[in-house]
Amino acid sequence: MGELPEQLRHNIGHAYILEGEASKRLALGRAFAKNLNCLESSDDACGQCISCRVFESGNHPDVFFVKTTKATSIGVDDVRDQIVNEMATKPFKYKYKVFIVDKAETLTPAAQNALLKTIEEPAHYGVFLFLATHVHTLLPTILSRCVLVKLGDEQAIPELEHEALAEEIADNITSMDILGTMALYKRFEAYKESRESMTKLLDMLYLSYAKRIRQSADKNDYVNKHWFNSIAAINQTKEVLAQNGNFQLAVELMLLKLNGS
Ligand SMILES: [Zn+2]
């Protein structure tokens, strides 16, 4: 791991949000946790001391990777058992107790509330690293107490491109065969690294179908049930992606549903 971003180098705070793509934020979270407890170096982990070596072995007694017992969210019990109770005691051996919470955007509101007091009045040895793809599901009370570190430069794709692609799909997909439908996935690949653009594309796609429903309702025309199913498929895809589900699988499944197969 190279150099840590500026925000992480000085004035150790107690709570950080590392916002970005999964592998990037985890690599940085690990590097930071290792750095915090390194016995030799103040700027970058030495990799040689006992703390660094124990960390690399995956058994550091003062670094906690918070695990969730549920598939889709981090609940209040996870937070109480693994963070709040653990924070009550001093570090086992090293300087900081570091809590790494990946997919922090899946913390339920109750779980976030359970964390609040610990973040507001942190023990001097406690450090939180919340790793998230995006932070909009975190409560303002949590956000305001964390240092937000945005990782990576997501390439924003212009709005017009979303709109054109969304219309093209809504216009043509039901008349495509399976191969043609699956080939559409290629068009989504550019969106894979840009969560913001993908969300906008799915919103546009949603609007394309909503527009069709509204227009035919206005004309007292028949309303195609498939359009409603398509909207459901788009919403479902948004949810899966918000929870860091597999991008390609989610998009391909959506395309098949839009196709009607
Ligand atoms: Zn070290």
Boltz pocket constraint, residues with backbone or C-beta under 6 A from the ligand:
constraints:
  - pocket:
      binder: B
      contacts: [[A, 34], [A, 37], [A, 38], [A, 39], [A, 40], [A, 41], [A, 45], [A, 46], [A, 47], [A, 48], [A, 49], [A, 50], [A, 51], [A, 52], [A, 53]]
      max_distance: 6.0
